[in-house]
């Protein structure tokens, strides 16, 4: 429960769901770019409000896929080292 609160609460606050990212300080904007929820919300807003511009959709999906590949690779490496 505490782990979920420690990771989900900052992720939601930095995603731009409650506060616009443009109003955040530069350091928090940089941190929000590392947050996958930010890219998902931008993708969702673009699809629902603008009809899904192909360039924007492909760019955000590419970022999300890259984040997924990196996280799977890192978790695979960490899991592999714990088995040996």
C-alpha angles and dihedrals in degrees: 000000000000092000091054091050093048093053106028099046096056090041091056093043092050095043097078094246095120103018128030113255090222090066094053123098116263094258092054091047089055090049091048090056088061090053114094091205089065092057093044092052092047089050092047093049091048093051096044099040105029103027096251115290105222097226093051094044093050092046094052093043089050091053091048092048091049091051090049093049093048093048092048091048093049093046091048091052093048092047092047092053092051091056095056 
